[in-house]
Amino acid sequence: MDPHSYIGQIRASVGPRLLLLPGARLVLQREDGAVLLQLRADFLKWGLPGGTPEEGESLEACLHREMQEELDIELEEMIPFGFSSDPSLETVVYPNGDSCQYFALMFVCRKFKRSPRVADEEGLELRWCGPEALPEPLMAVVEPTLRAFQAWERSQNFQLL
């Protein structure tokens, strides 16, 4: 955790106590339908890219920044498809004992510049996957997010988790 980031500064005051945080999650999809998963360095589990905003930053700007930092890509279009606030999915206890409950706006992006690559210490590996061939182990939110995305694709109805 960067001690100069917004969350790092809060952690310095409150310690590992549960924080309620806004977030953005991205389903990055190729033309063939595969989605990008990232092997997270903190949990050694596969997750979807995303992040939390800094002070004065919108969720859209947060995703643009996070994808530049983590994947070295530039997003050209982001479409919101759902919102997730279920504490059973969105509460995370990090290996250092810090805990967060996220309230995540979920986006899909199909148009982006450059090929994604591991660009910082948060990720160890990237993998394009079809919904029938997801790697293990997965972060708890991955499968519900992908099911919500598939339901949105079929119905175009905004999804709630």
N, C-alpha and C positions, 0 to 999 in steps of 0.2 A: 504494500500500500504506500503510495507516494504521500509522505507526511505534509506536503504542500498542497495537495488536492483538497477539494471541499470536504470529502468524506474523511480524508486523513486528518484534517483539522478537527472535525467533529469527534473522531475516535480519540484524539488526544484528550478531549474533555470528558467523554462518557465511557471510555473503555469498550469492552466487548458487548455492552448492553444492546438489545434489539433496536435497530434503526428501521424506520419505515421510509422507504426510498422510491422515488419514481425511476423508471427505467425504460429502455427501448430494446427490443429483440428483433433480430432480422432473419428472415428466411431468404437466403441468397440462392437464386435458382438459375441454372443454366438452361439453354434452349432444349436440351434433351430431358428436362424435368428433374435432374439430379439437384440436390441441395447440398450446401457446404456445411460440414461439421468441423469443429475445432477441438483438438485434444487439449484440454485445459491443464496448465502446469500446476495449478493449486490443488485440484481434486484428482488429477489423472483420470478424468472422465471426459466423454465427448459432449460438447454443448454447441448451441447456436451462438453466433456472434451477437454482441450487444453491449450495453453499458449504461451508466448513469450520468446525468448531465452535471456539468460544473455550474457554479453560480452564474446566472444571467444567460444560460444556454437553453435553447428549446430541445425537445426530444429529437427533432429532425437534425438539428445541428450536432447534437450529441452523436447520433449514428454516423453522420458524415465524418466527424473527427475520429471516432472510435475505429471505423473501418479503414481510415487512412493510417492510423497508428498501428492497429493490429494486423491488417491484411494488405496494406499498401495498395488499396483500390480506391477509386473515386466513384461514388454512387451517382447514377444519372437519373434514376427515378425510384421513388419509394411510395408504396401504396399501403396505407394502414388496413389491416384485415381483422384485427381483434384486440382485445384487452384482457389481461390476466391479472387477477388479484386474489386467487384462491390461496389462503395461507398454507394449505397442505402441499401446494406446488411451489409457491413463491418464497417460503421461508428457508433460508440457507444459513447453515452454521459452517463457517470457514475453518480450515485446519488450525488457525491460530486462536479459535474460540470466538471471534467476532461473529455476530449474527445480524441478519438483515431480512426484512420482509419487503419484497419488491411489488410494485404496481406497474406492470409493464405493458406499454403499447406495442403491439406486434405489427411489423411491416414485412412486405415482400419487396424484393428488388430483383428485376430480371435484366436490367441494363446497367452495366458498370464498365469502367475503364481499367485495363490491365488485368493480368491474371493474379488471383489472390495468392499470397505467400505468407508464411509466418514472418511477421515483421517486428515483433517485440517479445518480451519474456513471458507474456501471459499465455501464449500458445506453444505447443510442442510440435504439432502436426496438423495438417488440413486434409480432409478427405471429402470428395464428392460422393454422395450416396443416393440411391433410390429408396423410397419408403419401405420397400420389402427387404432391404439389405443394410440395416443400420448397425454400426459397430457397437460393441459393448466394452465397458460399461457406459451408460448414458446418464447425464444429469436428469433429474426428475421432470423437468419442464419440456424436454425435447419431444417425446412422443405426443403428449397432449397438444403442444404447439403445432406440430405437424398435422395432427388430426384436425385441429381447428382450421389450419390453412387449407387442407383438402376440402373441408366442409364449405369454407368461403369460396373456393374455386368453383364448386358445384352450384352453390346457391347465390353467391354474391351478397349474402347477408353477413353483416358484421358479427364476429364471434366473441363470446364472453367465456372466460375460464375462471 
